Amino acid sequence: MKNSPVGPQAAASAVPTAPRHLRFHVPHAHLGPVFGGDWFALKAEAFARFFGTPLFLVGQTVLVAIWIVVNAAGVWQFDIYPFILLNLAFSLQAAYAAPLILLAQTRQADRDKAHTEADAEHREDLANAAEERQVLAAQQTAQLMDLMQQNTQLTELVKTLSQSIETLTREVHDKIMHGSA
């Protein structure tokens, strides 16, 4: 068995080209499936998945029909009625199919759990980001309100000063016009 680092850093290096929308799944990449990722586990899972396909069901039905017809018609009698060898073949298939199907379900459950955790983290990150945006928006709104208040005060001050200048200008004008006469 190879020695490999475990942890988020190893996960990041194990999946360097994860698409951006899967970035929350990268920290879970270091989680090895319960039955491993070796050749046997992958082939067993693929075989277990094949059991549920229409191709398998149709193929098995055709094979059983040919088996029964060949033996019942007497073309080649290697398993006469009650087809003990066929029953043995089904028992053997069931003995291997059940564990393989359970293996595939367990591996899928592990993947689902990792994806669920990553999705929960993603939702939490989204909620945190939304909360941060709300706080920032409230701060910016408060700043805008403060700036508007300052602007209003400056506008009132400019108005007052303009009125004072107008009054002084009128007084100077009246003194110049009436004082020289």
Wavefront OBJ file of the C-alpha trace (Angstrom):
o trace
v 0.000 0.000 0.000
v 1.347 3.412 -0.923
v 1.978 6.051 1.706
v -0.021 9.103 0.802
v -0.644 12.296 2.706
v -4.085 12.754 4.144
v -5.814 16.063 4.589
v -7.062 19.085 2.681
v -3.609 19.818 1.232
v -3.391 16.283 -0.137
v -6.921 16.606 -1.468
v -6.045 19.826 -3.234
v -2.994 18.218 -4.812
v -4.928 15.038 -5.668
v -7.526 16.990 -7.654
v -5.643 19.996 -9.042
v -7.992 20.677 -11.928
v -11.367 20.462 -10.191
v -13.901 22.651 -11.971
v -14.727 25.817 -10.036
v -18.273 24.658 -9.227
v -16.821 21.551 -7.514
v -14.291 23.469 -5.388
v -16.222 22.634 -2.217
v -15.890 18.916 -2.979
v -12.071 19.058 -3.192
v -11.530 18.881 0.603
v -13.383 15.544 0.582
v -11.303 14.021 -2.219
v -8.911 12.493 0.329
v -11.708 10.324 1.711
v -11.056 6.882 0.339
v -14.053 4.720 -0.391
v -14.709 2.005 2.167
v -13.660 -0.743 -0.242
v -10.805 1.212 -1.772
v -10.189 2.549 -5.224
v -8.207 -0.411 -6.513
v -8.918 -2.348 -9.690
v -11.078 -4.990 -7.999
v -13.296 -2.490 -6.188
v -13.859 -0.440 -9.329
v -14.596 -3.508 -11.477
v -16.859 -4.999 -8.799
v -18.810 -1.753 -8.624
v -19.099 -1.596 -12.419
v -20.263 -5.218 -12.520
v -22.812 -4.580 -9.747
v -24.140 -1.597 -11.672
v -24.408 -3.797 -14.781
v -26.788 -6.141 -12.905
v -29.497 -3.484 -12.988
v -29.345 -2.694 -16.693
v -31.904 -3.779 -19.283
v -29.076 -5.343 -21.300
v -28.263 -7.719 -18.429
v -31.916 -8.596 -17.804
v -32.656 -9.250 -21.472
v -29.388 -11.165 -21.925
v -30.054 -13.347 -18.886
v -33.630 -14.007 -20.014
v -32.467 -15.052 -23.480
v -29.739 -17.266 -22.017
v -32.186 -18.990 -19.622
v -34.729 -19.468 -22.434
v -32.090 -21.069 -24.672
v -30.897 -23.239 -21.751
v -34.418 -24.528 -21.081
v -35.312 -25.051 -24.757
v -32.058 -26.902 -25.530
v -32.500 -29.196 -22.513
v -36.287 -29.654 -22.700
v -36.282 -30.355 -26.467
v -33.517 -32.897 -26.055
v -31.135 -31.090 -28.421
v -28.368 -31.338 -25.880
v -29.270 -32.629 -22.445
v -26.649 -31.467 -20.012
v -29.211 -30.256 -17.416
v -32.444 -32.238 -17.556
v -35.656 -31.157 -15.905
v -35.904 -29.829 -13.042
v -32.768 -27.954 -14.226
v -30.615 -28.422 -11.145
v -27.545 -26.959 -12.852
v -29.537 -23.836 -13.823
v -30.669 -23.462 -10.206
v -27.057 -23.828 -9.091
v -26.014 -21.149 -11.596
v -28.703 -18.798 -10.236
v -27.614 -19.515 -6.657
v -23.998 -18.811 -7.554
v -24.993 -15.602 -9.330
v -27.044 -14.500 -6.305
v -24.171 -15.344 -3.950
v -21.891 -12.968 -5.862
v -24.476 -10.390 -6.927
v -25.693 -9.510 -3.447
v -22.276 -8.560 -2.010
v -21.324 -6.737 -5.193
v -24.554 -4.749 -5.111
v -24.008 -3.949 -1.437
v -20.456 -2.844 -2.243
v -21.731 -0.532 -4.971
v -24.396 0.896 -2.650
v -21.846 1.493 0.108
v -19.479 3.263 -2.259
v -22.352 5.374 -3.580
v -23.412 6.197 -0.014
v -19.848 7.372 0.723
v -19.873 9.588 -2.367
v -23.322 10.927 -1.486
v -22.191 11.712 2.058
v -19.116 13.589 0.840
v -21.209 15.537 -1.675
v -23.825 16.311 0.972
v -21.138 17.637 3.323
v -19.617 19.715 0.541
v -23.026 21.069 -0.410
v -23.746 21.940 3.233
v -20.410 23.764 3.469
v -21.212 25.555 0.224
v -24.627 26.639 1.540
v -22.984 27.797 4.775
v -20.401 29.781 2.807
v -23.189 31.333 0.748
v -25.092 32.252 3.916
v -21.952 33.774 5.449
v -21.240 35.724 2.274
v -24.837 36.978 2.167
v -24.609 38.028 5.823
v -21.324 39.829 5.164
v -22.907 41.606 2.177
v -25.851 42.653 4.343
v -23.531 44.034 7.032
v -21.481 45.840 4.387
v -24.643 47.218 2.780
v -25.858 48.465 6.180
v -22.482 50.133 6.806
v -22.488 51.735 3.377
v -26.083 52.878 3.863
v -25.118 54.451 7.196
v -22.148 56.150 5.519
v -24.381 57.417 2.717
v -26.884 58.736 5.235
v -24.055 60.479 7.118
v -22.718 61.959 3.869
v -26.217 63.099 2.906
v -26.609 64.735 6.331
v -23.253 66.474 5.915
v -24.255 67.538 2.411
v -27.525 68.927 3.753
v -25.680 70.823 6.480
v -23.198 72.206 3.945
v -26.037 73.197 1.634
v -27.772 75.008 4.512
v -24.479 76.686 5.448
v -23.949 77.771 1.830
v -27.514 79.127 1.774
v -26.940 81.033 5.019
v -23.625 82.399 3.779
v -25.176 83.337 0.436
v -27.948 85.194 2.241
v -25.375 86.948 4.438
v -23.334 87.910 1.373
v -26.492 89.156 -0.331
v -27.431 91.203 2.736
v -23.911 92.631 3.043
v -23.804 93.377 -0.659
v -27.149 95.184 -0.403
v -25.929 97.195 2.635
v -22.673 98.126 0.863
v -24.622 99.037 -2.246
v -27.081 101.153 -0.243
v -24.215 102.944 1.607
v -22.399 103.644 -1.597
v -25.528 104.822 -3.359
v -27.055 106.775 -0.445
v -23.896 107.771 1.356
v -22.345 109.681 -1.566
v -25.489 111.656 -2.319
l 1 2 3 4 5 6 7 8 9 10 11 12 13 14 15 16 17 18 19 20 21 22 23 24 25 26 27 28 29 30 31 32 33 34 35 36 37 38 39 40 41 42 43 44 45 46 47 48 49 50 51 52 53 54 55 56 57 58 59 60 61 62 63 64 65 66 67 68 69 70 71 72 73 74 75 76 77 78 79 80 81 82 83 84 85 86 87 88 89 90 91 92 93 94 95 96 97 98 99 100 101 102 103 104 105 106 107 108 109 110 111 112 113 114 115 116 117 118 119 120 121 122 123 124 125 126 127 128 129 130 131 132 133 134 135 136 137 138 139 140 141 142 143 144 145 146 147 148 149 150 151 152 153 154 155 156 157 158 159 160 161 162 163 164 165 166 167 168 169 170 171 172 173 174 175 176 177 178 179 180 181
